[in-house]
Amino acid sequence: MVKVSIIIPVYKVEQYIKRCICSILAQESANCNLECVVVNDCTPDNSMEIINGVLSDYDGNIHFVFCKHDVNRGLSEARNTGIKKATGDFVFFVDSDDYLSDDCLKLMIGALESYPGVDVVLGNAYSCKYGRPFFPPVSVPTLLTDKNDVLLKIFFANLHFHAWNRLVRRDLIVNNDLYFVEGLLYEDMPWTYKLVTVMSSMLVLPNNTYIYEYNENSIMNTTEAKINRVVYSFCYIINYILDNISKEIRSDCRIYCFGILLRTIDMVSQFPCTDEMGRLLYKVKVRLVKEALCSGRLLLSLFFITGFKPIVNIYKISVVRNQYHRMTVVLGGIERVLDRII
């Protein structure tokens, strides 16, 4: 019987953690051995007391493993600690302010029985903020074996880049040193990019197996206080993708990076960063243009030049902003043809 290790980092989530743990207990119906690794990232609130209260009279088959950091080390290191403590064939990350559908693992384990060799099983997720699934659902379980196709689906928001809500073979993580970068915000993005490049297959399910809660205190909603870390993190992510670019879809990779760049520029226009981070951001802009030019892609380089002042102000125009996605789809299609030729 397959064994699954659920990994839950815990830090300042006393408002949400009971619901999260209860959703884990609801997974007992899944046909698997189940352990839950709870990583206390030195949380200063009552989160751990709440967990202990929920489990005080629990007498089920899920084995709970508790570990604690001496100091707060962040989400990346909490997940890494969980990976090292996990003993399952598969790992499954859960953010502690979110929760699972009652049939989450039952559906995923059932899918594994039909596709026993698959490396990753991914369910859809329901966003409480937007009241809809994260990405357009497939009609039936869909096996993906083309890595470039998976990356394109992520680039065009047909799959999400988050680490949570997916079964991943633990040996795939360990053998490929697939750990999260410490101190990085949006650490899921380079992690998922690398996961796709080392996996052989991904199974996408049509079901919503995960509920993503809108937490106003999350990283995604505290930009002003962390703007320098945001700039550093996005620049790291762009450079990582460019350093490990998929040659068959290199233009799409660069266009995706440019989208991240524009997002960063927009944040900096609202919450100014330090001069050091400003210089780092400028270097990334130059790199995108330079690499496009060196590849003989004049149209692409001209598109990237719009990231410089004062041209970048065109993205403040609502018509341009609303048509940005369509522009990138058309440009990506043109450049993808050129990628195959050149």
Sequence and secondary structure as in RCSB ss.txt:
>XXXX:A:sequence
MVKVSIIIPVYKVEQYIKRCICSILAQESANCNLECVVVNDCTPDNSMEIINGVLSDYDGNIHFVFCKHDVNRGL
SEARNTGIKKATGDFVFFVDSDDYLSDDCLKLMIGALESYPGVDVVLGNAYSCKYGRPFFPPVSVPTLLTDKNDV
LLKIFFANLHFHAWNRLVRRDLIVNNDLYFVEGLLYEDMPWTYKLVTVMSSMLVLPNNTYIYEYNENSIMNTTEA
KINRVVYSFCYIINYILDNISKEIRSDCRIYCFGILLRTIDMVSQFPCTDEMGRLLYKVKVRLVKEALCSGRLLL
SLFFITGFKPIVNIYKISVVRNQYHRMTVVLGGIERVLDRII
>XXXX:A:secstr
  EEEEEEEESS TTTHHHHHHHHHGGGGSSSEEEEEEEE    SSHHHHHHHHHTT  SS EEEEEE SS   H
HHHHHHHHHH  SSEEEE  TTSEE TTHHHHHHHHHHHSTT SEEEEEEEETTTTEESS   SS EEE  HHHH
HHHHHTTSS   SSSEEEEHHHHHHTT    TT TTTHHHHHHHHHHH S EEEEEEEEEEE   TTSGGG TGG
GHHHHHHHHHHHHHHHHHT  GGGHHHHHHHHHHHHHHHHHHHHHS   HHHHHHHHHHHHHHHHHHHHTT HHH
HHHHHTTSTTGGGGGGSHHHHHTHHHHHHHHHHHHHHHHHH 
